[in-house]
Amino acid sequence: MVDAVRPISLPTIAPTRAIEGTPTRPDATSGTAAAGFGDAIGSALDAMSTADANAADAARAAATGDVASIGDYMIAATEAQLTTELTVAVRNRALEAFNDIMRMQI
């Protein structure tokens, strides 16, 4: 008999500052022990979007001279870069897995 697949929990990176007017999704892991894969991917994409928006705001502030600390800008830019790289890596692995499944003989 095959054991059940355990849910995937993705680490989230807290944004350096909140963006006003951005809708938030409810926490998928608070209510149930078995959060869906789609919810995990959706929340990771939301985190990537938030990090990208924070980096864009920090870049705009740095370009206009309104940045309080260059370190804040560098942290936001690096956070956005890392979350984008993680998202691309997960996408590539998912495509590889899909292609492997499609090549299997029945």
N, C-alpha and C positions, 0 to 999 in steps of 0.2 A: 504494500500500500504506500502511496506517495504522501509525504508530509505536506501540510499546508505551507504556502509561501508566506514568510513574515513580511509585514509592511516595511516599506523603505522610508527612512526618516532622513531628510536632508538638513544639514546644518544651515542655519540662516545667519546672515551677517546683519547686525543692527545698523541702520543708516546713521550717518553722522549727524543729520538733522532732519526733521520732518518736513515734508512738502505739503503745504496747505492745499486743500481741495482735491487731494488724491484719494479715491475710494479705496478702502481696505477690505480684504477678504477675511471672513471669520477663520479662526485657527482650526485647521482640519484635524489636529491631533488631540484637541481638548475633549471632545465628546465621545469619540470611539477609539478603541485600541487598534482597529484595522482601517486606517485612513486609506483612501483609494490612491492608486498610482497617479491618476489624473489630477487629483487635488495636490499631491506632492509636486508634480511638475508645474501646475498652475501657480502655486505659491513661490516656487523657485523663479519662475518667469516674472512674477510680480516683484520679487526682491531684486532681480536684475534690472527691471525697469526703474525701480526706485533708485538704485545705485547709479544708473546712467543719468537720471534726472538730477541727482545730487551733484554728480561730476560736471554736468552742463552748467548748473547754477554756480558752482565753484569756479569754473573756467570763465564764466561771464563776469563774476566778481573780480577775478584776478586780472582780466583784460581791462576792466574799468578802474582798477585801483582800489576797489572796496573790500578787498580780502583782508581779514583780520590777521591771518597767519598763513604763510605759504605752505606750512605743514598741513593745514586743513585741506588745502587744494590738492596737494600731493596724495594725501590719504584718500580723498574722494575719487581722484583719477585712478589710483591703483585698485581701489575697491571695485570700481566699474570695470576695469580691465580684467580683473580676476574672475568676477562673476560672469562676464561675457565668455572668457576662456572656458570656464566650467560648463556653461550652457552648451557651447559648441562641442566640447568633449562628450557630454552626455548624449547630445543629438547624434554624434558620429557613432558612438557605441550602440545606440538604439537602432540606427540604420544597419550597422554591421550584423546585429542580432537578427533583425528582420530578414536581411538577405540570406543569412545562414539558414534560417527556418524555411525560406522559400526554396532553397537549393536541396533541402532534404528529400530523400526518396520516400514515397509512401508505401 
